[in-house]
Amino acid sequence: MMIRDSVALVTGANRGLGAKFVEALLARGARKVYAAARDPASIPSVWGAIPLRLDVTNADDIAAVAREASDVTLLVNNAGVARGSTLLGPEAADIARAELETNVFGPLALARAFAPHLARNGGGAIVNVLSVASWLSVSAIATYSMSKAAAWSMTNGLRTELAAQGTQVLGVHLGFMDTDMAKMVTSPKVAPADVARLALDGVEAGALEVLADAVAQQVKGGLSAPNAPYLGAR
């Protein structure tokens, strides 16, 4: 599908990658962009986007947004959290549940709510922002890795189930990105604007997966190796 004249909804749109998605969509000629965030007042009015209140873990918010934005042809599931916990940490279970609610069940609920609208509007597309953590577990953020692995599986399942109605489902994988979530990381980080650009290029090309940086390309390329990175230290 083409971005020009599309109607898009971006979650977590008030900052970081979400903000760059909104800017890129408008720059490419999207007819309408709904910018969703927990605090819609945090959406800059200069964008010209339509601010919506949305906590992706709140069923009432999702239902309200689906009613208001029924003309959507492109859903960008960008909102995500990383609390930072090992699997055996003292609060790991609670942290894992919170990350799963935002990173997996939220995007799934939005996909379920918007799938009928996308079908009526010609099929459209869903973009799910994933991570190299979908493919390997990093001890310090192991619960986040678990949630992103589940989100990758969910993305693949949605792609299969929505194919019949002509909905493209695109997974975007990347390593570290220059946002608040990775502000303490000293390794090279990809710019959010570049990720948004590559993701939208993928939508227009009909791609099913985008590897947005060298880290994602390297990790994906090594998954079938005997010492694949997801196997960890032995």
Secondary structure, 3 states (H helix, E strand, C coil): CCCCCCEEEECCCCCHHHHHHHHHHHHCCCCEEEEEECCHHHCCHHHCCEEEECCCCCHHHHHHHHHHCCCCCEEEECCCCCCCCCCCCCCHHHHHHHHHHHHHHHHHHHHHHHHHHHHHCCCCEEEEECCHHHCCCCHHHHHHHHHHHHHHHHHHHHHHHHHHHCCEEEEEECCCECCHHHCCCCCCCECHHHHHHHHHHHHHHCCCEEECCHHHHHHHHCCCCCCCHHHCCC
